[in-house]
Amino acid sequence: MSFFDSEFSNEEEYDLPEENVEEELASCKKILDSGYVFDSVERIEELIQVCMDVDRYEDALFLLDKFLEIFPYNSEYWLKKGIVLNGLFRFSEALLAYEHSLSLNPNDVETLIDKSATEENLGLYDHSQESLEKVLQLDPENDDAMFSLGLLFQRSAQLSKAIDYFLKVVARDPEYSEVYYELGFCYENSAQLDKALESYDKFLELDPYNPNGWYNRGIVLVKMEKLELGINSYDLAISIRENFSSAWFNKGNALADLGRLQEAIQCFKKSFELDKEDETAVYNIANIYEELDDLPAAIKYYTESIKLNDEYYDAYLSRGFCYDSMGKYQLALRDFNKAISLSQDSAEAWYAKADLEYSLGQIQDSLISYKEAARIEPNNYEVWFNLAETYYESGEWLEALKAFDECIRINPNDATSFYGKAKVNFVLSRTQEALECLKSAFQFDPSIRTEFEKDYPEIKSSKLFKRLIGEV
């Protein structure tokens, strides 16, 4: 087969308009099928590059495979094949292409950098690091390799190492804008908010129309409790990219924190308008209406969020609280049960269910629910106290004593729990234990004495009570 002197030869400089890609592909395929390729190599190379630039990776791969049949020892073509396969998310094949390229040109820095990115995509983080470190052995001042190493450490949550590499890059090239963006991220996530803000400010000096930069700057300012300044940054992000749903959402959160609830609602509505799958924006609208005590509106939006995500635990729980407040107890109980089915280890849902069951007179059911809440959160005082009181009311005296003991374990100076224990001991005719508990209760809260006198008027003037008074 010859690669010379064909009717397709073109010695003139070749310039491909992007709009004619389809036509040019057909022409180049004819050239490749004819076998007369040599005079059209640059033309096909340019077409490959155009296909890569406009993400027509399958077409680029076809052309590269044809070229590699003719030029199997061309490391540049193997490199481009790796890039194309990476763009197609065929990472294992891409890695083989890079390795083939390196077997022909072992010290090619560009190939090593691209290979490291594919190794990272495959989860081969140690190999990725080794590839980048080899680049720095060959070219110690390669900023892209240092930047990529920083990104690699950032993504594996080794933020201090990432920061070290990023700082090396900006020390050499203070205009490398992307580095400041990543520094901002690293500082923010290592709780160095002042440095994060400084980094994002530097990034925005170099790239002032980047909406993500303004957005991240807003996040940092809100974390610093500079809510108004944070809102200003979100506004700038939105002015650059009006359909920036996350910026609208975060602005809504900041406005809600400032108590500007109606403005917050509008932001969340705009966020949802831009992202119709975002149930959280709808949930936040419901939350605000609940805070405004507009329970029908809150229920409406909680229901809308559940339509978007029928496993939305928080929405079921919150809607249950609204139904409970409106006296719609069966609907509330249904929602609490649904929340529990979605999150078995939610003490809050079990506790809400227990309180509601108690209010409905379902005492035994409420005891089961309180016990589940206490099992999940064994240091929750309120759960144990309500469980103790419910045991007391249902006449389960020994269980009540155990629950009051748990309350005292959590809060050793809790007068109310000592008084509860005293009442149980009186019922059990454990007079001495009752007296000791009363003494502790009166010591921690003298006002308990008044409650005792109301609960036990017959004891008020007895010798027992006078004895108790004398010992306190």
DRENGU-848247 format. One record per residue (C-alpha): x, y negated, z negated; residue in one letter. Coordinates in steps of 0.05 Angstrom, whole numbers, plus 5000, padded with zeros to 4 digits. Example, Ala and Ser with C-alpha at 12.3 -4.5 7.8 and 13.67 -1.06 7.14 Angstrom:
REM residues 2
<x:5246 | y:5090 | z:4844 | voti:A>
<x:5273 | y:5021 | z:4857 | voti:S>
//
This chain:
REM residues 472
<x:5000 | y:5000 | z:5000 | voti:M>
<x:5026 | y:4931 | z:5018 | voti:S>
<x:5017 | y:4868 | z:4978 | voti:F>
<x:5040 | y:4820 | z:5032 | voti:F>
<x:5014 | y:4781 | z:5092 | voti:D>
<x:4938 | y:4789 | z:5090 | voti:S>
<x:4881 | y:4748 | z:5117 | voti:E>
<x:4868 | y:4727 | z:5044 | voti:F>
<x:4936 | y:4694 | z:5037 | voti:S>
<x:4932 | y:4622 | z:5014 | voti:N>
<x:4995 | y:4582 | z:5006 | voti:E>
<x:4960 | y:4518 | z:4987 | voti:E>
<x:4953 | y:4498 | z:4914 | voti:E>
<x:4891 | y:4530 | z:4886 | voti:Y>
<x:4840 | y:4494 | z:4843 | voti:D>
<x:4776 | y:4530 | z:4821 | voti:L>
<x:4713 | y:4491 | z:4805 | voti:P>
<x:4677 | y:4525 | z:4747 | voti:E>
<x:4610 | y:4523 | z:4782 | voti:E>
<x:4636 | y:4569 | z:4836 | voti:N>
<x:4660 | y:4625 | z:4789 | voti:V>
<x:4610 | y:4676 | z:4816 | voti:E>
<x:4630 | y:4663 | z:4888 | voti:E>
<x:4704 | y:4665 | z:4870 | voti:E>
<x:4696 | y:4730 | z:4833 | voti:L>
<x:4666 | y:4762 | z:4896 | voti:A>
<x:4724 | y:4735 | z:4938 | voti:S>
<x:4778 | y:4759 | z:4890 | voti:C>
<x:4746 | y:4828 | z:4884 | voti:K>
<x:4751 | y:4834 | z:4960 | voti:K>
<x:4825 | y:4815 | z:4956 | voti:I>
<x:4837 | y:4868 | z:4903 | voti:L>
<x:4799 | y:4920 | z:4942 | voti:D>
<x:4839 | y:4904 | z:5005 | voti:S>
<x:4906 | y:4917 | z:4970 | voti:G>
<x:4936 | y:4853 | z:4997 | voti:Y>
<x:4946 | y:4817 | z:4931 | voti:V>
<x:5015 | y:4786 | z:4928 | voti:F>
<x:4998 | y:4719 | z:4961 | voti:D>
<x:4936 | y:4712 | z:4917 | voti:S>
<x:4966 | y:4727 | z:4849 | voti:V>
<x:4963 | y:4655 | z:4824 | voti:E>
<x:4892 | y:4649 | z:4850 | voti:R>
<x:4869 | y:4711 | z:4812 | voti:I>
<x:4908 | y:4691 | z:4750 | voti:E>
<x:4872 | y:4624 | z:4749 | voti:E>
<x:4805 | y:4660 | z:4757 | voti:L>
<x:4823 | y:4705 | z:4698 | voti:I>
<x:4838 | y:4643 | z:4657 | voti:Q>
<x:4772 | y:4609 | z:4677 | voti:V>
<x:4733 | y:4673 | z:4659 | voti:C>
<x:4767 | y:4673 | z:4591 | voti:M>
<x:4753 | y:4599 | z:4580 | voti:D>
<x:4679 | y:4607 | z:4594 | voti:V>
<x:4673 | y:4672 | z:4555 | voti:D>
<x:4662 | y:4716 | z:4616 | voti:R>
<x:4705 | y:4769 | z:4583 | voti:Y>
<x:4678 | y:4829 | z:4621 | voti:E>
<x:4697 | y:4797 | z:4687 | voti:D>
<x:4765 | y:4777 | z:4660 | voti:A>
<x:4776 | y:4849 | z:4636 | voti:L>
<x:4758 | y:4877 | z:4704 | voti:F>
<x:4809 | y:4832 | z:4738 | voti:L>
<x:4863 | y:4846 | z:4687 | voti:L>
<x:4853 | y:4921 | z:4693 | voti:D>
<x:4861 | y:4915 | z:4768 | voti:K>
<x:4924 | y:4874 | z:4759 | voti:F>
<x:4953 | y:4923 | z:4709 | voti:L>
<x:4945 | y:4980 | z:4759 | voti:E>
<x:4991 | y:4940 | z:4804 | voti:I>
<x:5036 | y:4906 | z:4751 | voti:F>
<x:5037 | y:4956 | z:4693 | voti:P>
<x:5101 | y:4925 | z:4663 | voti:Y>
<x:5075 | y:4853 | z:4659 | voti:N>
<x:5073 | y:4837 | z:4585 | voti:S>
<x:5032 | y:4773 | z:4597 | voti:E>
<x:4975 | y:4812 | z:4628 | voti:Y>
<x:4975 | y:4861 | z:4570 | voti:W>
<x:4972 | y:4801 | z:4523 | voti:L>
<x:4913 | y:4772 | z:4560 | voti:K>
<x:4878 | y:4839 | z:4559 | voti:K>
<x:4886 | y:4840 | z:4484 | voti:G>
<x:4856 | y:4771 | z:4478 | voti:I>
<x:4797 | y:4790 | z:4522 | voti:V>
<x:4784 | y:4855 | z:4484 | voti:L>
<x:4787 | y:4816 | z:4419 | voti:N>
<x:4735 | y:4768 | z:4447 | voti:G>
<x:4691 | y:4829 | z:4462 | voti:L>
<x:4700 | y:4852 | z:4390 | voti:F>
<x:4735 | y:4915 | z:4415 | voti:R>
<x:4789 | y:4906 | z:4363 | voti:F>
<x:4821 | y:4975 | z:4365 | voti:S>
<x:4831 | y:4971 | z:4440 | voti:E>
<x:4856 | y:4900 | z:4433 | voti:A>
<x:4909 | y:4923 | z:4384 | voti:L>
<x:4933 | y:4976 | z:4433 | voti:L>
<x:4939 | y:4923 | z:4487 | voti:A>
<x:4980 | y:4877 | z:4442 | voti:Y>
<x:5025 | y:4935 | z:4422 | voti:E>
<x:5036 | y:4952 | z:4496 | voti:H>
<x:5054 | y:4879 | z:4509 | voti:S>
<x:5103 | y:4879 | z:4452 | voti:L>
<x:5135 | y:4944 | z:4477 | voti:S>
<x:5153 | y:4904 | z:4539 | voti:L>
<x:5170 | y:4839 | z:4503 | voti:N>
<x:5183 | y:4855 | z:4429 | voti:P>
<x:5198 | y:4785 | z:4406 | voti:N>
<x:5141 | y:4747 | z:4438 | voti:D>
<x:5115 | y:4701 | z:4384 | voti:V>
<x:5046 | y:4687 | z:4416 | voti:E>
<x:5031 | y:4762 | z:4421 | voti:T>
<x:5051 | y:4773 | z:4349 | voti:L>
<x:5005 | y:4717 | z:4325 | voti:I>
<x:4946 | y:4744 | z:4366 | voti:D>
<x:4961 | y:4815 | z:4343 | voti:K>
<x:4959 | y:4792 | z:4270 | voti:S>
<x:4889 | y:4763 | z:4281 | voti:A>
<x:4864 | y:4829 | z:4310 | voti:T>
<x:4896 | y:4868 | z:4253 | voti:E>
<x:4859 | y:4823 | z:4204 | voti:E>
<x:4794 | y:4836 | z:4241 | voti:N>
<x:4807 | y:4910 | z:4232 | voti:L>
<x:4820 | y:4901 | z:4158 | voti:G>
<x:4894 | y:4917 | z:4167 | voti:L>
<x:4915 | y:4859 | z:4123 | voti:Y>
<x:4984 | y:4884 | z:4106 | voti:D>
<x:4999 | y:4895 | z:4180 | voti:H>
<x:4973 | y:4826 | z:4196 | voti:S>
<x:5018 | y:4796 | z:4144 | voti:Q>
<x:5078 | y:4835 | z:4171 | voti:E>
<x:5064 | y:4810 | z:4242 | voti:S>
<x:5063 | y:4737 | z:4218 | voti:L>
<x:5124 | y:4745 | z:4176 | voti:E>
<x:5161 | y:4773 | z:4237 | voti:K>
<x:5141 | y:4710 | z:4274 | voti:V>
<x:5173 | y:4668 | z:4220 | voti:L>
<x:5236 | y:4710 | z:4224 | voti:Q>
<x:5240 | y:4695 | z:4298 | voti:L>
<x:5216 | y:4623 | z:4291 | voti:D>
<x:5221 | y:4598 | z:4219 | voti:P>
<x:5188 | y:4532 | z:4237 | voti:E>
<x:5127 | y:4561 | z:4272 | voti:N>
<x:5069 | y:4521 | z:4243 | voti:D>
<x:5016 | y:4566 | z:4273 | voti:D>
<x:5045 | y:4627 | z:4238 | voti:A>
<x:5048 | y:4591 | z:4172 | voti:M>
<x:4977 | y:4566 | z:4181 | voti:F>
<x:4953 | y:4636 | z:4198 | voti:S>
<x:4988 | y:4665 | z:4137 | voti:L>
<x:4953 | y:4612 | z:4095 | voti:G>
<x:4886 | y:4633 | z:4125 | voti:L>
<x:4902 | y:4706 | z:4112 | voti:L>
<x:4917 | y:4694 | z:4039 | voti:F>
<x:4856 | y:4648 | z:4033 | voti:Q>
<x:4809 | y:4702 | z:4059 | voti:R>
<x:4837 | y:4752 | z:4010 | voti:S>
<x:4825 | y:4702 | z:3954 | voti:A>
<x:4899 | y:4691 | z:3941 | voti:Q>
<x:4888 | y:4617 | z:3940 | voti:L>
<x:4953 | y:4594 | z:3908 | voti:S>
<x:4993 | y:4630 | z:3962 | voti:K>
<x:4948 | y:4601 | z:4015 | voti:A>
<x:4958 | y:4531 | z:3988 | voti:I>
<x:5034 | y:4541 | z:3989 | voti:D>
<x:5033 | y:4558 | z:4063 | voti:Y>
<x:4985 | y:4502 | z:4081 | voti:F>
<x:5029 | y:4452 | z:4044 | voti:L>
<x:5090 | y:4476 | z:4083 | voti:K>
<x:5052 | y:4462 | z:4148 | voti:V>
<x:5031 | y:4391 | z:4130 | voti:V>
<x:5100 | y:4375 | z:4104 | voti:A>
<x:5126 | y:4389 | z:4174 | voti:R>
<x:5066 | y:4362 | z:4212 | voti:D>
<x:5024 | y:4312 | z:4173 | voti:P>
<x:4975 | y:4306 | z:4232 | voti:E>
<x:4955 | y:4380 | z:4231 | voti:Y>
<x:4883 | y:4364 | z:4214 | voti:S>
<x:4856 | y:4435 | z:4206 | voti:E>
<x:4905 | y:4448 | z:4149 | voti:V>
<x:4874 | y:4393 | z:4106 | voti:Y>
<x:4805 | y:4424 | z:4117 | voti:Y>
<x:4830 | y:4492 | z:4092 | voti:E>
<x:4868 | y:4459 | z:4035 | voti:L>
<x:4802 | y:4426 | z:4014 | voti:G>
<x:4768 | y:4494 | z:4014 | voti:F>
<x:4824 | y:4526 | z:3972 | voti:C>
<x:4827 | y:4470 | z:3922 | voti:Y>
<x:4751 | y:4469 | z:3915 | voti:E>
<x:4748 | y:4544 | z:3902 | voti:N>
<x:4805 | y:4540 | z:3851 | voti:S>
<x:4768 | y:4485 | z:3813 | voti:A>
<x:4818 | y:4431 | z:3833 | voti:Q>
<x:4764 | y:4383 | z:3855 | voti:L>
<x:4805 | y:4319 | z:3857 | voti:D>
<x:4855 | y:4351 | z:3904 | voti:K>
<x:4798 | y:4381 | z:3945 | voti:A>
<x:4767 | y:4312 | z:3954 | voti:L>
<x:4835 | y:4283 | z:3973 | voti:E>
<x:4845 | y:4338 | z:4025 | voti:S>
<x:4777 | y:4328 | z:4057 | voti:Y>
<x:4788 | y:4253 | z:4058 | voti:D>
<x:4854 | y:4264 | z:4095 | voti:K>
<x:4820 | y:4312 | z:4143 | voti:F>
<x:4766 | y:4261 | z:4158 | voti:L>
<x:4818 | y:4207 | z:4171 | voti:E>
<x:4844 | y:4251 | z:4226 | voti:L>
<x:4776 | y:4278 | z:4249 | voti:D>
<x:4723 | y:4227 | z:4228 | voti:P>
<x:4667 | y:4256 | z:4269 | voti:Y>
<x:4671 | y:4327 | z:4242 | voti:N>
<x:4604 | y:4342 | z:4208 | voti:P>
<x:4631 | y:4402 | z:4170 | voti:N>
<x:4684 | y:4358 | z:4138 | voti:G>
<x:4632 | y:4309 | z:4112 | voti:W>
<x:4588 | y:4367 | z:4089 | voti:Y>
<x:4644 | y:4400 | z:4049 | voti:N>
<x:4663 | y:4332 | z:4020 | voti:R>
<x:4591 | y:4325 | z:3997 | voti:G>
<x:4594 | y:4393 | z:3962 | voti:I>
<x:4657 | y:4372 | z:3924 | voti:V>
<x:4627 | y:4305 | z:3903 | voti:L>
<x:4564 | y:4340 | z:3877 | voti:V>
<x:4607 | y:4389 | z:3838 | voti:K>
<x:4643 | y:4327 | z:3809 | voti:M>
<x:4573 | y:4302 | z:3789 | voti:E>
<x:4579 | y:4243 | z:3836 | voti:K>
<x:4511 | y:4257 | z:3865 | voti:L>
<x:4499 | y:4191 | z:3901 | voti:E>
<x:4566 | y:4195 | z:3936 | voti:L>
<x:4552 | y:4267 | z:3953 | voti:G>
<x:4486 | y:4247 | z:3985 | voti:I>
<x:4522 | y:4194 | z:4025 | voti:N>
<x:4569 | y:4248 | z:4052 | voti:S>
<x:4511 | y:4293 | z:4071 | voti:Y>
<x:4479 | y:4234 | z:4106 | voti:D>
<x:4542 | y:4223 | z:4147 | voti:L>
<x:4543 | y:4297 | z:4166 | voti:A>
<x:4470 | y:4292 | z:4187 | voti:I>
<x:4483 | y:4228 | z:4227 | voti:S>
<x:4535 | y:4267 | z:4268 | voti:I>
<x:4495 | y:4331 | z:4273 | voti:R>
<x:4421 | y:4317 | z:4261 | voti:E>
<x:4402 | y:4391 | z:4263 | voti:N>
<x:4451 | y:4408 | z:4206 | voti:F>
<x:4402 | y:4448 | z:4164 | voti:S>
<x:4451 | y:4463 | z:4108 | voti:S>
<x:4466 | y:4389 | z:4099 | voti:A>
<x:4391 | y:4373 | z:4094 | voti:W>
<x:4384 | y:4430 | z:4044 | voti:F>
<x:4442 | y:4407 | z:4000 | voti:N>
<x:4419 | y:4336 | z:4003 | voti:K>
<x:4351 | y:4360 | z:3978 | voti:G>
<x:4385 | y:4395 | z:3919 | voti:N>
<x:4424 | y:4332 | z:3901 | voti:A>
<x:4361 | y:4288 | z:3905 | voti:L>
<x:4323 | y:4338 | z:3861 | voti:A>
<x:4379 | y:4334 | z:3809 | voti:D>
<x:4371 | y:4259 | z:3809 | voti:L>
<x:4296 | y:4266 | z:3798 | voti:G>
<x:4279 | y:4238 | z:3867 | voti:R>
<x:4232 | y:4295 | z:3878 | voti:L>
<x:4190 | y:4270 | z:3936 | voti:Q>
<x:4252 | y:4254 | z:3976 | voti:E>
<x:4279 | y:4323 | z:3959 | voti:A>
<x:4215 | y:4355 | z:3985 | voti:I>
<x:4223 | y:4319 | z:4052 | voti:Q>
<x:4295 | y:4344 | z:4058 | voti:C>
<x:4276 | y:4416 | z:4044 | voti:F>
<x:4219 | y:4410 | z:4095 | voti:K>
<x:4269 | y:4384 | z:4147 | voti:K>
<x:4317 | y:4440 | z:4130 | voti:S>
<x:4261 | y:4491 | z:4140 | voti:F>
<x:4240 | y:4458 | z:4204 | voti:E>
<x:4310 | y:4470 | z:4231 | voti:L>
<x:4316 | y:4540 | z:4203 | voti:D>
<x:4250 | y:4576 | z:4202 | voti:K>
<x:4280 | y:4638 | z:4171 | voti:E>
<x:4305 | y:4602 | z:4108 | voti:D>
<x:4259 | y:4624 | z:4053 | voti:E>
<x:4302 | y:4588 | z:4001 | voti:T>
<x:4283 | y:4519 | z:4028 | voti:A>
<x:4209 | y:4537 | z:4021 | voti:V>
<x:4222 | y:4565 | z:3951 | voti:Y>
<x:4255 | y:4500 | z:3930 | voti:N>
<x:4194 | y:4461 | z:3954 | voti:I>
<x:4151 | y:4506 | z:3911 | voti:A>
<x:4198 | y:4495 | z:3852 | voti:N>
<x:4190 | y:4420 | z:3857 | voti:I>
<x:4115 | y:4424 | z:3861 | voti:Y>
<x:4116 | y:4468 | z:3799 | voti:E>
<x:4159 | y:4416 | z:3764 | voti:E>
<x:4108 | y:4363 | z:3785 | voti:L>
<x:4053 | y:4408 | z:3754 | voti:D>
<x:4020 | y:4415 | z:3822 | voti:D>
<x:4010 | y:4490 | z:3813 | voti:L>
<x:3965 | y:4504 | z:3873 | voti:P>
<x:4017 | y:4472 | z:3919 | voti:A>
<x:4072 | y:4511 | z:3884 | voti:A>
<x:4035 | y:4576 | z:3893 | voti:I>
<x:4024 | y:4560 | z:3967 | voti:K>
<x:4098 | y:4551 | z:3980 | voti:Y>
<x:4120 | y:4610 | z:3937 | voti:Y>
<x:4072 | y:4651 | z:3979 | voti:T>
<x:4103 | y:4623 | z:4043 | voti:E>
<x:4172 | y:4642 | z:4018 | voti:S>
<x:4148 | y:4713 | z:4003 | voti:I>
<x:4119 | y:4718 | z:4074 | voti:K>
<x:4190 | y:4704 | z:4099 | voti:L>
<x:4221 | y:4754 | z:4051 | voti:N>
<x:4175 | y:4804 | z:4019 | voti:D>
<x:4231 | y:4825 | z:3971 | voti:E>
<x:4243 | y:4755 | z:3943 | voti:Y>
<x:4248 | y:4770 | z:3869 | voti:Y>
<x:4252 | y:4697 | z:3845 | voti:D>
<x:4191 | y:4677 | z:3885 | voti:A>
<x:4148 | y:4733 | z:3855 | voti:Y>
<x:4170 | y:4715 | z:3785 | voti:L>
<x:4159 | y:4641 | z:3794 | voti:S>
<x:4091 | y:4650 | z:3827 | voti:R>
<x:4073 | y:4696 | z:3768 | voti:G>
<x:4089 | y:4640 | z:3719 | voti:F>
<x:4045 | y:4593 | z:3759 | voti:C>
<x:3987 | y:4642 | z:3759 | voti:Y>
<x:3997 | y:4653 | z:3684 | voti:D>
<x:3994 | y:4578 | z:3672 | voti:S>
<x:3929 | y:4573 | z:3713 | voti:M>
<x:3897 | y:4630 | z:3673 | voti:G>
<x:3899 | y:4678 | z:3732 | voti:K>
<x:3928 | y:4733 | z:3689 | voti:Y>
<x:3917 | y:4793 | z:3733 | voti:Q>
<x:3951 | y:4759 | z:3792 | voti:L>
<x:4007 | y:4739 | z:3746 | voti:A>
<x:4015 | y:4810 | z:3720 | voti:L>
<x:4016 | y:4837 | z:3792 | voti:R>
<x:4073 | y:4789 | z:3809 | voti:D>
<x:4112 | y:4806 | z:3746 | voti:F>
<x:4106 | y:4880 | z:3762 | voti:N>
<x:4129 | y:4867 | z:3833 | voti:K>
<x:4189 | y:4827 | z:3808 | voti:A>
<x:4207 | y:4885 | z:3762 | voti:I>
<x:4202 | y:4934 | z:3820 | voti:S>
<x:4252 | y:4891 | z:3858 | voti:L>
<x:4300 | y:4881 | z:3800 | voti:S>
<x:4294 | y:4935 | z:3747 | voti:Q>
<x:4347 | y:4902 | z:3704 | voti:D>
<x:4314 | y:4834 | z:3699 | voti:S>
<x:4302 | y:4817 | z:3626 | voti:A>
<x:4265 | y:4754 | z:3647 | voti:E>
<x:4213 | y:4792 | z:3686 | voti:A>
<x:4203 | y:4844 | z:3631 | voti:W>
<x:4197 | y:4788 | z:3579 | voti:Y>
<x:4146 | y:4750 | z:3621 | voti:A>
<x:4106 | y:4813 | z:3631 | voti:K>
<x:4109 | y:4829 | z:3556 | voti:A>
<x:4084 | y:4759 | z:3536 | voti:D>
<x:4027 | y:4765 | z:3586 | voti:L>
<x:4008 | y:4835 | z:3563 | voti:E>
<x:4008 | y:4810 | z:3491 | voti:Y>
<x:3962 | y:4752 | z:3511 | voti:S>
<x:3915 | y:4801 | z:3545 | voti:L>
<x:3912 | y:4844 | z:3482 | voti:G>
<x:3952 | y:4900 | z:3515 | voti:Q>
<x:3995 | y:4908 | z:3453 | voti:I>
<x:4025 | y:4976 | z:3466 | voti:Q>
<x:4043 | y:4957 | z:3537 | voti:D>
<x:4075 | y:4893 | z:3512 | voti:S>
<x:4118 | y:4933 | z:3463 | voti:L>
<x:4144 | y:4975 | z:3520 | voti:I>
<x:4161 | y:4913 | z:3561 | voti:S>
<x:4194 | y:4876 | z:3503 | voti:Y>
<x:4237 | y:4938 | z:3490 | voti:K>
<x:4259 | y:4940 | z:3562 | voti:E>
<x:4277 | y:4866 | z:3559 | voti:A>
<x:4317 | y:4878 | z:3495 | voti:A>
<x:4352 | y:4938 | z:3527 | voti:R>
<x:4375 | y:4895 | z:3585 | voti:I>
<x:4394 | y:4834 | z:3542 | voti:E>
<x:4410 | y:4861 | z:3473 | voti:P>
<x:4433 | y:4793 | z:3449 | voti:N>
<x:4369 | y:4756 | z:3468 | voti:N>
<x:4341 | y:4730 | z:3402 | voti:Y>
<x:4273 | y:4710 | z:3428 | voti:E>
<x:4260 | y:4779 | z:3457 | voti:V>
<x:4277 | y:4814 | z:3392 | voti:W>
<x:4236 | y:4765 | z:3351 | voti:F>
<x:4174 | y:4774 | z:3394 | voti:N>
<x:4184 | y:4849 | z:3391 | voti:L>
<x:4190 | y:4846 | z:3315 | voti:A>
<x:4127 | y:4804 | z:3309 | voti:E>
<x:4089 | y:4850 | z:3355 | voti:T>
<x:4110 | y:4911 | z:3316 | voti:Y>
<x:4088 | y:4875 | z:3253 | voti:Y>
<x:4020 | y:4860 | z:3283 | voti:E>
<x:4011 | y:4932 | z:3306 | voti:S>
<x:4029 | y:4959 | z:3238 | voti:G>
<x:4094 | y:4992 | z:3259 | voti:E>
<x:4131 | y:4967 | z:3197 | voti:W>
<x:4196 | y:5005 | z:3202 | voti:L>
<x:4205 | y:4986 | z:3275 | voti:E>
<x:4190 | y:4914 | z:3256 | voti:A>
<x:4245 | y:4916 | z:3204 | voti:L>
<x:4295 | y:4942 | z:3256 | voti:K>
<x:4276 | y:4887 | z:3305 | voti:A>
<x:4283 | y:4833 | z:3251 | voti:F>
<x:4351 | y:4861 | z:3234 | voti:D>
<x:4371 | y:4852 | z:3307 | voti:E>
<x:4348 | y:4779 | z:3302 | voti:C>
<x:4392 | y:4769 | z:3240 | voti:I>
<x:4450 | y:4803 | z:3275 | voti:R>
<x:4445 | y:4752 | z:3331 | voti:I>
<x:4430 | y:4693 | z:3285 | voti:N>
<x:4453 | y:4708 | z:3214 | voti:P>
<x:4423 | y:4643 | z:3187 | voti:N>
<x:4354 | y:4652 | z:3216 | voti:D>
<x:4305 | y:4637 | z:3160 | voti:A>
<x:4245 | y:4659 | z:3201 | voti:T>
<x:4272 | y:4729 | z:3211 | voti:S>
<x:4288 | y:4736 | z:3137 | voti:F>
<x:4218 | y:4715 | z:3121 | voti:Y>
<x:4190 | y:4765 | z:3171 | voti:G>
<x:4231 | y:4820 | z:3137 | voti:K>
<x:4205 | y:4797 | z:3069 | voti:A>
<x:4133 | y:4804 | z:3093 | voti:K>
<x:4145 | y:4874 | z:3119 | voti:V>
<x:4179 | y:4895 | z:3054 | voti:N>
<x:4119 | y:4868 | z:3014 | voti:F>
<x:4074 | y:4912 | z:3056 | voti:V>
<x:4119 | y:4971 | z:3043 | voti:L>
<x:4120 | y:4955 | z:2969 | voti:S>
<x:4195 | y:4944 | z:2972 | voti:R>
<x:4192 | y:4886 | z:2924 | voti:T>
<x:4265 | y:4877 | z:2909 | voti:Q>
<x:4283 | y:4878 | z:2983 | voti:E>
<x:4227 | y:4828 | z:2996 | voti:A>
<x:4254 | y:4781 | z:2942 | voti:L>
<x:4324 | y:4784 | z:2970 | voti:E>
<x:4298 | y:4767 | z:3040 | voti:C>
<x:4256 | y:4710 | z:3012 | voti:L>
<x:4315 | y:4681 | z:2976 | voti:K>
<x:4355 | y:4680 | z:3041 | voti:S>
<x:4297 | y:4650 | z:3078 | voti:A>
<x:4288 | y:4594 | z:3027 | voti:F>
<x:4363 | y:4581 | z:3026 | voti:Q>
<x:4368 | y:4573 | z:3102 | voti:F>
<x:4302 | y:4534 | z:3108 | voti:D>
<x:4269 | y:4508 | z:3045 | voti:P>
<x:4205 | y:4492 | z:3084 | voti:S>
<x:4192 | y:4567 | z:3088 | voti:I>
<x:4170 | y:4563 | z:3015 | voti:R>
<x:4108 | y:4523 | z:3037 | voti:T>
<x:4091 | y:4576 | z:3088 | voti:E>
<x:4100 | y:4630 | z:3036 | voti:F>
<x:4052 | y:4595 | z:2988 | voti:E>
<x:3999 | y:4593 | z:3043 | voti:K>
<x:4009 | y:4665 | z:3063 | voti:D>
<x:4010 | y:4691 | z:2991 | voti:Y>
<x:3968 | y:4643 | z:2948 | voti:P>
<x:3956 | y:4697 | z:2896 | voti:E>
<x:4031 | y:4702 | z:2884 | voti:I>
<x:4042 | y:4627 | z:2878 | voti:K>
<x:4031 | y:4625 | z:2802 | voti:S>
<x:4053 | y:4695 | z:2786 | voti:S>
<x:4112 | y:4712 | z:2744 | voti:K>
<x:4144 | y:4744 | z:2806 | voti:L>
<x:4141 | y:4678 | z:2843 | voti:F>
<x:4166 | y:4639 | z:2784 | voti:K>
<x:4224 | y:4687 | z:2778 | voti:R>
<x:4239 | y:4678 | z:2851 | voti:L>
<x:4238 | y:4602 | z:2843 | voti:I>
<x:4286 | y:4607 | z:2785 | voti:G>
<x:4336 | y:4648 | z:2825 | voti:E>
<x:4338 | y:4603 | z:2886 | voti:V>
//
